[in-house]
Amino acid sequence: MDWDNARIFLAIHRVGTLRGAAEQLLIDQATVGRRLAAMEQELGARLFLRTSAGYVATPAGELAVTGIEKMEQGADQLLRQMQGIDERLCGEVKIAATDTTARHFLMSAFQKLHSKHPSIHVKLTTATHVSNLSRREADLAIRNIRPTSPDLISRHLKKMATGLYASKTYLNLRGEPEMGTALRGHDVVTYQRAVVPSPYNHTAMCGLSSANAHVTIEVNSGLMMVEAVRAGLGIGELPTHLGDVEPDLQRIWPELSSPYDMWLVLHSDLNRTARVRAVVDAIVEAYESA
């Protein structure tokens, strides 16, 4: 089986459209369609039904997914193992993190990394979803949740905390909320439900109920959370290292906080790759000096 056709098939299955698969693989849509047709002809089976919701796998397609994902896992494992014995301080390292993490910790790390190892090329993706390291969506990830997979190595970076903040302008107009009122009479800025983990309580901020507050805006990134609170759109829960340095913001109830940990995560197969280790060292140093 042609692996190029197989990986295109998997991309269509995961995103549900030819266009989406093309964008993910950085090829044109016509090529995706031709490759899918070639694979269906090779297997003698129709692999997808085209519906209003996108491309949906047929029973034959579902069977193909199982086999091709095993091929993908084998190919990725081989690639990681080859990289794991690579002692060159050059090449690409893919990193996944949130935008606030990248802005406040990683950029300084990358600056020092570039000065020391200019041949290492960083490919940074800032997003709120958890990148799949086994599928090589990233080589390294900075997360606030420690992974449980035995294939992943995690290193504790820093214990941090969040607090409640509002703009000084907002507080001058609305006053500070009263403890025990679930923020009655106040506006709040929250994350979109798709962004935060399912156990997250959407009516709590720093463990305090916000059930009586009015949600003015839902955001999908930490930087937008900061900007919305700065704009006076309401009270928001921010990491203290972000909120405390904003001159336009004021912390509400400084004794109230919610702790969390930051972890650096990588696949065990890449632990000895020279360029990956160099990036890890730079990130750890940035957190230790912060």
N, C-alpha and C positions, 0 to 999 in steps of 0.2 A: 504494500500500500504506500502511495506517495505521501510522505509526511507533510509536505506543504499543503496538500489537499486536506489532510486530517486536522491540522491546526486551524485551518480556515473553518472547517466544520465545527470545531469546538467553539470558536469565537462566535459563530452564528448562534449556536445553542445557548451560549451564555448571555449574549446581549439581545437576541431575538430579532435582529434585522440585518440585512445585507450592508446597509449603510453604516450601522454601528460597528459591525465586524471590520469593515474597511477602515474606519477611523482608528479602531484599536490596533490594527495590524499595519497601519500606514501604507495601505495600497488602495487602488481605486475600486469602486463598487463593481464595475464590470468584471474585473478579475475575480472578485469573490464569487460572483454568479457563475462564471465559467468553471472555476475550481469545484464548486458544489456540484454542478452538472456532471463534471468529469468523475467525481467520486461516486455519485449515484449510478452512473453508467458502469463504472468498474465493479461496484457491489451488486448491481442488478436489482436495486431497491430504491424506493422513494424514502428519503430521510426526513423531510419536513413537510408539514402542511402550512400553507400560507393563510393566516387568519387575520382578522381585524386587529388582534392583539400582537401580531408579529408572527415570526416563524416558530412553529411548535413541532417538536420531534414526533415522528410516527413511532410505532412499536419497533420498527427496524432501526430508526434513528436512536431511540433510547438504548437499544442493544449496542449500537455502534459507540455511543458515548462511553459506556463502561470499558470497552476494549481500548478506545483511543486515549482515555484518561490514564490508563495503565502505561500506554506508550509514552505519554507526556511525562508522567512521573519518573519513568526510567530515563528518559532523555534529560530531564532536569537534574536528576540525581547524578548522572554521569558528568554533566557540565559542572555542577557544584564540586564534585570530587576532583575534577581536573583543575578547577580554580583553587581548590584547597591546597594544592601543592605548588601553586604559583608564587614564586618569591620575588617577582618584579614589582617595583614601586611605581607602577604606571597602569593605565587602563581605567575603565569605568567602574564606579561604585554607585549603586542605586539606593537612595535613602528615602524613606517615607516618614513624614512627621506632620503635625498640625502647623498652621501658619504662625501662630504665636510662638511655638517652640522654635521654629526656624528663625524667626525674627530676633528673639531675645537670647537664644543660646547658640544655634547652629552657625549663623553667619560669622560670628567671631571665630568659631572653630574652623570653618572653611577658609577664612582669611589666613590663619596661621598654617593650616594644612597646605594651602597653595604656595606659601612662601617657602615651606620646607620640602614639599614634594610636588613641583609644578606639573609633573606628567600624570598625576592622578586626576581623573575627570569625574566630578560629582554630578549625578543626575538626581535632582531633588524633586520630589512630588509632595505637595502639601494638600492634604485631604483629611476628612474626618473619618472615612471608612478605614477599617483595619486591613492593611495590605497582606496578601497571602505570600509569605516568604518561601513556602515550599514550591509555589508556582513561579518563583523568581519575579514577582511583581516588584519586589525590592530585595536588596541584599541586607540592609539594616533598617530597623524601624525604631522610633522613639514612641513609647506608649505609656499610658497611665494605668494599664492593666497588665499584670504579670501573666505571660502565657503558660499554659499547662502542657503543651506538646513536648514529648521527650526529645524531639528532633531539634528543638530550639534552645539556644543559650540566652539567658537573660542576666543583665547586670544592673544592679540598683544604681541609679544616678543621683537622686536627691529626693528628700521628703519635702513636700510643699503643702500649701494650704490655700483655700479660697476664703474670701470675705464678701460682705455686702457693700456695694458702692453706689453712689448716685452723684450726678454733677452738682456743683455748688449752686448753679442757677436753679436746678430742679428743687433743691432743698430750701432755697430762699423763697420760692413760690409756694411750695407744698408743705414745707416743714418736715421734720423727721417723723417716721412712723412710730406708733406706740407698740411696745412689746406686748404680745399676747392677743393682738387683734388680727393676726393672719394677714397683715399689711392692708387692712381695710382702708379704703380711700386713697390708695396709691397705685401708681402704674409700675409694671415690671417688664423687663426684657428677658426673654427665655430662649433656649435652644429649640430648634425644630425636633419633633419626636423622632424623625428618621436619623438624627445625628447622634443622639445619646443612647447608651445601652438600655435595653428593655426594663431592667430592674429600677432604673432611675425614676424617682418620684417627681413628676412634673409640677406638683403643687408645693414643693419644698425647696427652700434656698438656704444653704448652710444648715440644713436640718430643721429650719424654721418654716412653718406652714405659710404659704402665700395664697391660700385658697380664696381669700376675699379681695385679692388684688385684681386689677384690670391689666391684661396682657396687651401691650401696644404693638409689639413687633416680635416675631420669632426669627432668629438668625441661624446660619449654618456654619459659622466659624468663630473662633475666638477673637480675631481682629475685628470682625463686625460687631461682636458683643461689646467690645471696648468702645467702638465708635458710636454705637447706639446709646450707650450709657453717657458718654461724653456729650452727645447731642441733646441730652435732657429728656430722652424718651421713657425713662423710668429707672427703677432700681434694678441692678443686675448682680449676679454672683460672678466674681472675677478672681483669678489667681492673685494673691497678694503682691507677687513680684511685678504684676502688671498694673494693678490698681494703685499701689502706693507711689509709683513714680509719675502718675498722671497729675499734673498740677491743677487741672480743672475738676478733679474728682475728690470726693470726701468719703471716707469709710464710715459706715453706720454700725454701731455696736461693735467696736474693735475686739471685744472679748469673745465675739461669736466667730467661729471659723470651722472649716471642714477640711481635715488633712487628706492628702493623697500622695502617692509615690510615682516617680517617673522611672521607667525602665528602658534600657537599651537592649534590643532583641536582634539576634542574628541566627541563621541556620548553622548548626554544628559543623556542616561540611565546609563552611567558609571561614571557620575560626582561625585557621593558620594561613590564610591568604594574606600576603604582605600588604597589599594596598588596602584591604578591608581592615586589618589590624591598625594601620596608620590612621584611618578614618576613626576607628573606635577610640584610639588614644586621644585624638584631637577633641572628640566630643566629650569624653570623660573629663579631660582637662578643663574644658569650657564650663562644665557643670560644677566642678570642684572650685573653680575660681570665682564663680558667680556669687 
